Amino acid sequence: MRIKTIALPAEHGGWGFLLEPIVLGLLVAPSVAGVYLALSAVATFLARQPLTLVVLNRSRPSPRTALARRFAILYLGIAVSAFAAAIFFSEHGFILPLAIAAPLACVQLIYDCSGRRRVLLPEVAGTIAISSLVAALALADGWPRSASFALWAIVVARAVPSIFYVRGCLARLHHRATSPLPIWLAHVFALILVAVLINRGLAPRLALVAMMIMAVRAVAGFRKSGVTPKQLGLGEIAFGAITVLAVVFGNLLGW
């Protein structure tokens, strides 16, 4: 048995969607409760792979399934313990965005357990759900609810268009017919959303610069041929880092 295939997520791109809201939240709103909440989120994310293996192979007991069950129990135990610690150390309520995102997380979990995790709907639903972490981290540090949810909106504006972009590029790479229109529309909506937040004083102007960079990437990158999945993954990590840094420095400098 390869323990790595049991204990670690199969889709490495998911790490970016997990770490971006965590890093952004801890940088702009650091707190002890936030650290425990981040640990709980990482453990929950790690539990997804072994838990899915257990469910998909529930009618075929094997040493691999037994090991997956142990990893799932370990990760979920850490997640619950860390979440309890976050509640204990928090002086402010942070549950609301997580409660709102819970149905979306359930959508992804249902598709995972049916073996259809690569469908567009669960990818978008799961990404929006995991992005709620940044709002919860901000609330745990005492941020106003409006500003906290604005951070969530910015992370969603960065992540969801990227899903459309990566899926489109992979479709082209495998010579499947695909239209750039959904990709470009998703980036346009992201630009509009962030512009509205800036107009209401809920987001720094540098966030819009990051969205513009991603929009240019969407137009130029989709037309480029020969891009490998590894290059796509590394590129998305870089653009995620640009967005996080833009929001962090925008909040620090008032831009």
C-alpha positions as CSV (number, residue, x, y, z in Angstrom):
1,M,0.0,0.0,0.0
2,R,1.1,3.5,-0.7
3,I,0.3,5.5,2.4
4,K,0.6,8.8,0.5
5,T,-2.5,7.9,-1.6
6,I,-4.5,7.3,1.5
7,A,-3.3,10.0,3.9
8,L,-3.0,12.9,1.5
9,P,-5.4,14.5,-1.0
10,A,-5.4,13.3,-4.5
11,E,-5.9,16.8,-6.0
12,H,-2.9,19.0,-5.1
13,G,-4.6,22.1,-6.4
14,G,-7.0,22.0,-3.5
15,W,-4.2,23.0,-1.2
16,G,-4.1,26.5,-2.8
17,F,-7.8,27.0,-2.3
18,L,-7.4,26.0,1.4
19,L,-4.3,27.9,2.2
20,E,-5.2,31.2,0.5
21,P,-8.1,32.1,2.9
22,I,-6.1,30.8,5.8
23,V,-3.0,32.8,5.1
24,L,-4.9,35.9,4.2
25,G,-7.1,35.6,7.4
26,L,-4.1,35.0,9.7
27,L,-2.1,37.9,8.2
28,V,-4.8,40.5,8.3
29,A,-6.6,39.3,11.5
30,P,-4.2,37.2,13.6
31,S,-5.5,35.6,16.8
32,V,-5.0,32.5,18.9
33,A,-8.5,31.3,18.1
34,G,-7.7,31.8,14.4
35,V,-4.6,29.5,14.6
36,Y,-6.7,26.7,16.1
37,L,-9.4,27.3,13.5
38,A,-6.9,27.1,10.7
39,L,-5.5,23.8,12.2
40,S,-9.1,22.4,12.3
41,A,-9.6,23.4,8.7
42,V,-6.4,21.7,7.6
43,A,-7.2,18.5,9.5
44,T,-10.7,18.5,8.0
45,F,-9.3,18.9,4.5
46,L,-6.9,16.0,5.1
47,A,-9.7,13.8,6.3
48,R,-11.5,14.2,3.0
49,Q,-9.3,11.7,1.1
50,P,-9.3,8.7,3.6
51,L,-13.0,9.3,4.4
52,T,-13.9,9.1,0.7
53,L,-11.9,5.9,0.3
54,V,-13.8,4.4,3.3
55,V,-17.2,5.3,1.9
56,L,-16.4,4.2,-1.7
57,N,-15.0,0.9,-0.5
58,R,-17.4,0.2,2.3
59,S,-18.6,-3.1,0.7
60,R,-15.1,-4.3,0.0
61,P,-13.2,-4.5,3.3
62,S,-9.4,-4.5,2.9
63,P,-6.2,-3.5,4.7
64,R,-6.2,-0.3,2.6
65,T,-9.7,0.6,3.7
66,A,-8.9,-0.2,7.4
67,L,-5.8,2.1,7.2
68,A,-8.0,4.8,5.5
69,R,-10.4,4.5,8.4
70,R,-7.6,5.1,10.9
71,F,-6.4,8.2,9.1
72,A,-9.9,9.5,8.9
73,I,-10.5,9.1,12.6
74,L,-7.1,10.7,13.4
75,Y,-7.7,13.7,11.2
76,L,-11.3,14.2,12.4
77,G,-10.2,13.9,16.0
78,I,-7.6,16.7,15.4
79,A,-10.2,18.8,13.6
80,V,-12.8,18.5,16.4
81,S,-10.3,19.2,19.1
82,A,-8.8,22.2,17.3
83,F,-12.2,23.6,16.6
84,A,-13.2,23.2,20.3
85,A,-10.0,25.1,21.2
86,A,-10.8,27.8,18.7
87,I,-14.2,28.3,20.4
88,F,-12.6,28.3,23.8
89,F,-10.0,31.0,23.0
90,S,-12.3,33.1,20.9
91,E,-13.7,36.3,22.4
92,H,-15.9,36.9,19.3
93,G,-18.3,34.7,17.4
94,F,-17.0,33.2,14.2
95,I,-19.5,30.5,13.4
96,L,-21.9,32.4,11.0
97,P,-19.8,32.2,7.8
98,L,-19.1,28.5,8.5
99,A,-22.7,27.8,9.0
100,I,-23.7,29.5,5.8
101,A,-21.0,27.6,3.9
102,A,-21.9,24.2,5.5
103,P,-24.6,23.3,2.8
104,L,-22.0,23.9,0.0
105,A,-19.5,21.8,1.8
106,C,-22.1,19.0,2.0
107,V,-22.6,19.2,-1.8
108,Q,-19.0,18.5,-2.3
109,L,-19.0,15.7,0.2
110,I,-22.0,14.1,-1.5
111,Y,-20.2,14.1,-4.8
112,D,-17.0,12.9,-3.3
113,C,-18.8,9.9,-1.8
114,S,-20.4,9.1,-5.1
115,G,-17.0,9.1,-6.9
116,R,-17.7,12.3,-8.9
117,R,-15.5,14.9,-7.3
118,R,-14.2,16.3,-10.6
119,V,-17.6,17.7,-11.7
120,L,-17.9,21.5,-11.9
121,L,-20.7,21.9,-9.3
122,P,-18.9,20.3,-6.4
123,E,-15.7,22.1,-7.2
124,V,-17.3,25.5,-7.2
125,A,-19.4,24.7,-4.1
126,G,-16.5,23.3,-2.2
127,T,-14.3,26.3,-3.1
128,I,-16.9,28.8,-2.0
129,A,-17.3,26.9,1.2
130,I,-13.6,26.7,2.0
131,S,-13.2,30.4,1.3
132,S,-15.5,31.1,4.2
133,L,-12.5,30.5,6.4
134,V,-11.2,33.9,5.8
135,A,-14.4,35.5,7.1
136,A,-14.4,33.2,10.2
137,L,-10.8,34.1,10.9
138,A,-11.5,37.8,10.6
139,L,-14.6,37.5,12.9
140,A,-12.5,35.6,15.4
141,D,-10.2,38.6,15.6
142,G,-13.1,41.0,16.2
143,W,-13.5,42.4,12.7
144,P,-16.9,43.8,11.7
145,R,-19.2,41.4,10.0
146,S,-19.4,43.4,6.8
147,A,-15.6,43.6,6.4
148,S,-15.2,39.9,7.2
149,F,-17.7,38.9,4.6
150,A,-16.0,41.2,2.1
151,L,-12.8,39.2,2.5
152,W,-14.8,36.1,1.8
153,A,-16.2,37.7,-1.4
154,I,-12.6,38.7,-2.5
155,V,-11.3,35.1,-2.1
156,V,-14.3,33.7,-4.0
157,A,-13.7,36.3,-6.7
158,R,-10.2,35.0,-7.0
159,A,-10.9,31.3,-6.7
160,V,-14.1,30.6,-8.7
161,P,-12.9,32.2,-12.0
162,S,-9.7,30.2,-11.6
163,I,-11.7,26.9,-11.6
164,F,-13.2,27.8,-14.9
165,Y,-9.8,28.9,-16.3
166,V,-8.0,25.7,-15.2
167,R,-10.8,23.4,-16.4
168,G,-10.8,25.2,-19.8
169,C,-7.1,24.9,-20.2
170,L,-7.1,21.2,-19.3
171,A,-9.9,20.6,-21.7
172,R,-7.9,22.2,-24.5
173,L,-4.8,20.2,-23.4
174,H,-6.8,17.0,-23.9
175,H,-8.2,18.3,-27.3
176,R,-11.8,18.7,-26.1
177,A,-14.0,21.4,-27.5
178,T,-14.4,24.3,-25.0
179,S,-15.5,27.9,-25.1
180,P,-13.6,30.7,-23.4
181,L,-16.8,32.6,-22.8
182,P,-17.6,31.1,-19.3
183,I,-14.0,31.8,-18.3
184,W,-14.1,35.5,-19.4
185,L,-17.6,36.0,-17.9
186,A,-16.4,34.6,-14.5
187,H,-13.5,37.1,-14.5
188,V,-15.8,40.0,-15.5
189,F,-18.1,39.2,-12.6
190,A,-15.1,39.0,-10.3
191,L,-14.0,42.5,-11.4
192,I,-17.5,43.9,-10.9
193,L,-17.8,42.3,-7.4
194,V,-14.5,43.6,-6.2
195,A,-15.2,47.1,-7.7
196,V,-18.5,47.2,-5.8
197,L,-16.7,46.3,-2.5
198,I,-14.1,49.0,-3.1
199,N,-16.9,51.6,-3.8
200,R,-18.5,50.7,-0.5
201,G,-15.2,51.0,1.4
202,L,-15.0,47.2,2.1
203,A,-12.0,46.3,0.0
204,P,-8.6,47.8,-0.8
205,R,-8.0,49.1,-4.3
206,L,-5.1,46.8,-4.7
207,A,-7.6,43.9,-4.7
208,L,-9.0,45.2,-8.0
209,V,-5.4,45.3,-9.4
210,A,-5.0,41.6,-8.6
211,M,-8.4,40.8,-10.3
212,M,-7.2,42.7,-13.4
213,I,-4.0,40.7,-13.5
214,M,-6.0,37.5,-13.3
215,A,-8.3,38.7,-16.1
216,V,-5.3,39.4,-18.3
217,R,-4.0,35.9,-17.5
218,A,-7.3,34.4,-18.4
219,V,-7.3,36.0,-21.9
220,A,-3.7,35.4,-22.7
221,G,-3.3,32.0,-21.0
222,F,-6.3,30.4,-22.5
223,R,-5.0,31.2,-26.0
224,K,-1.5,29.8,-25.3
225,S,-1.0,26.2,-26.3
226,G,1.2,23.6,-24.8
227,V,0.7,24.6,-21.1
228,T,1.2,21.5,-18.9
229,P,-0.9,20.7,-15.8
230,K,2.2,21.4,-13.6
231,Q,2.7,24.8,-15.1
232,L,-1.0,25.6,-14.6
233,G,-0.8,24.5,-11.0
234,L,2.4,26.6,-10.3
235,G,0.8,29.5,-12.1
236,E,-2.3,29.4,-9.9
237,I,-0.2,29.3,-6.8
238,A,1.5,32.4,-7.9
239,F,-1.7,34.3,-8.8
240,G,-3.2,33.2,-5.5
241,A,-0.1,34.7,-3.7
242,I,-0.5,37.9,-5.7
243,T,-4.1,38.2,-4.6
244,V,-3.3,37.5,-0.9
245,L,-0.4,40.0,-0.9
246,A,-2.5,42.7,-2.7
247,V,-5.2,42.5,0.0
248,V,-2.7,42.4,2.9
249,F,-0.7,45.4,1.7
250,G,-3.9,47.2,0.6
251,N,-5.2,46.9,4.1
252,L,-1.9,47.9,5.7
253,L,-1.4,50.9,3.4
254,G,-5.0,52.0,2.9
255,W,-4.8,51.4,-0.8
